[in-house]
Amino acid sequence: MIYELRIYECVPGRLPDLNNRFSTITLKIWERHGIQQAGFWTTIIGESNQTLYYLLKFDSLADRETKWNAFQADPEWHAARAKTEANGPIVANVKNFILGPTPYSAVK
């Protein structure tokens, strides 16, 4: 199992829009493509309260590539993203990291 940590730094004031898009649109599309989330977080105390952190889990890098490419090519996703960004971009910057659990990790 591998995990992908994605960090979305939102345009100021747009974090509620991003949370809404994930909860009402993105997760349903991911489910159709077999993409599994391991959790979502926002900052309670820290550098920025306009950042969303989340983990995705995949069987392998090949599994990630197949599922992520299918999601990125999905016409429903393109239409939904365009609609939710009609008033401008929601996300200013995206960082992602592919992570593998250590032998002593509680999460495998």
C-alpha positions in Angstrom: 0.0 0.0 0.0 1.2 3.5 -0.8 -0.3 6.8 0.3 -0.4 10.1 -1.5 -0.4 13.2 0.7 -1.9 16.2 -1.1 -1.8 19.7 0.3 -4.0 22.3 -1.2 -3.3 26.0 -0.4 -6.5 27.8 -1.2 -7.0 31.3 -2.6 -7.9 33.4 0.5 -11.5 32.8 1.6 -12.1 29.9 -0.8 -11.5 26.9 1.6 -15.2 26.5 2.2 -15.7 26.3 -1.5 -13.0 23.6 -1.8 -14.5 21.6 1.2 -18.0 21.8 -0.5 -16.6 20.6 -3.8 -15.0 17.6 -2.2 -18.0 16.7 -0.1 -20.6 17.1 -2.8 -18.8 16.3 -6.1 -15.2 15.0 -6.0 -15.7 12.1 -3.6 -18.5 10.7 -5.7 -16.3 10.8 -8.8 -13.4 9.2 -6.9 -15.6 6.4 -5.8 -16.6 5.6 -9.4 -12.8 5.4 -10.3 -11.9 3.4 -7.2 -9.9 6.2 -5.5 -9.9 5.7 -1.7 -9.3 8.5 0.7 -7.6 7.8 4.1 -8.6 11.2 5.6 -8.9 15.0 5.2 -7.7 17.6 7.6 -7.6 21.4 8.0 -5.4 23.4 10.3 -6.7 24.2 13.8 -3.5 25.7 15.0 -0.6 26.4 12.7 0.7 28.4 9.8 -2.4 28.7 7.6 -6.1 28.1 8.1 -6.6 28.2 4.3 -5.0 24.8 3.7 -6.5 21.4 3.1 -4.5 18.2 3.7 -5.6 14.8 2.6 -4.3 11.3 2.1 -5.2 8.9 -0.7 -4.4 5.2 -0.6 -3.4 3.0 -3.5 -2.2 -0.6 -3.9 0.8 0.5 -6.0 2.2 3.3 -8.1 0.7 1.6 -11.2 -2.7 1.5 -9.4 -2.4 5.2 -8.6 -1.5 6.1 -12.2 -4.4 4.2 -13.6 -7.0 5.6 -11.2 -5.7 9.1 -11.1 -5.4 9.4 -14.9 -9.0 8.1 -15.3 -10.2 10.7 -12.8 -8.2 13.5 -14.5 -9.8 12.6 -17.9 -13.4 12.3 -16.5 -15.7 14.8 -18.3 -17.9 15.1 -15.2 -14.9 16.2 -13.2 -14.0 18.8 -15.9 -17.5 20.2 -16.0 -17.8 20.3 -12.2 -14.4 21.9 -11.7 -15.3 24.6 -14.3 -18.6 25.3 -12.6 -17.1 25.6 -9.1 -14.4 27.9 -10.4 -16.7 30.2 -12.4 -15.8 33.0 -9.9 -12.1 32.3 -10.1 -9.7 29.6 -8.9 -10.2 27.9 -5.6 -6.7 26.5 -5.1 -3.6 28.6 -5.4 -1.0 25.9 -5.0 -0.9 22.0 -4.8 1.8 19.9 -3.3 1.8 16.2 -3.4 4.0 13.5 -1.9 3.9 9.7 -2.5 4.6 8.0 0.8 5.3 4.4 1.9 4.8 3.2 5.4 7.8 2.4 7.6 8.0 -1.2 9.1 6.9 0.2 12.5 3.9 2.3 11.2 0.5 1.6 12.6 -0.8 2.3 9.1 0.3 -0.2 6.5 
